[in-house]
């Protein structure tokens, strides 16, 4: 998010990698549900139901926040130089399902990225 502080956004790697996301309010409500609901057992993925690629994420973020998206992706080797092994987290992505928590009756407040970003936008780049 550092480039966003300077008014632009960057895409990384191929951009085709899936990027799980969740709004903080949904995450907190899932934690509360897991504490209060004795029928919940095992591991649950705390991710929004919308599957989105990194390119889609950055495009949506740019549209909602009115930030310029640099039209060229940052190559993988640059990220690997800058981040070392941590670059794999960004470059490989993961298509994670939140189906199990939905089957437990959880209804997301923010099931889609655009609404989630709109809600947190005033504080998004302030850190």
Rosetta blueprint (number, residue, H / E / L):
1 X L
2 X H
3 X H
4 X H
5 X H
6 X L
7 X L
8 X E
9 X E
10 X L
11 X L
12 X E
13 X L
14 X L
15 X L
16 X L
17 X L
18 X E
19 X L
20 X L
21 X L
22 X L
23 X L
24 X H
25 X H
26 X H
27 X H
28 X H
29 X H
30 X H
31 X H
32 X H
33 X H
34 X H
35 X H
36 X H
37 X L
38 X L
39 X L
40 X L
41 X L
42 X L
43 X L
44 X L
45 X L
46 X L
47 X L
48 X L
49 X L
50 X L
51 X L
52 X L
53 X E
54 X H
55 X H
56 X H
57 X H
58 X H
59 X H
60 X H
61 X H
62 X H
63 X H
64 X H
65 X H
66 X L
67 X L
68 X E
69 X E
70 X L
71 X L
72 X L
73 X L
74 X E
75 X L
76 X H
77 X H
78 X H
79 X H
80 X H
81 X H
82 X H
83 X H
84 X H
85 X H
86 X H
87 X H
88 X H
89 X H
90 X H
91 X H
92 X H
93 X L
94 X L
95 X L
96 X L
97 X L
98 X L
99 X H
100 X H
101 X H
102 X H
103 X H
104 X L
105 X L
106 X L
107 X L
108 X L
109 X L
110 X L
111 X L
112 X L
113 X H
114 X H
115 X H
116 X H
117 X H
118 X H
119 X H
120 X H
121 X H
122 X H
123 X H
124 X H
125 X L
126 X L
127 X L
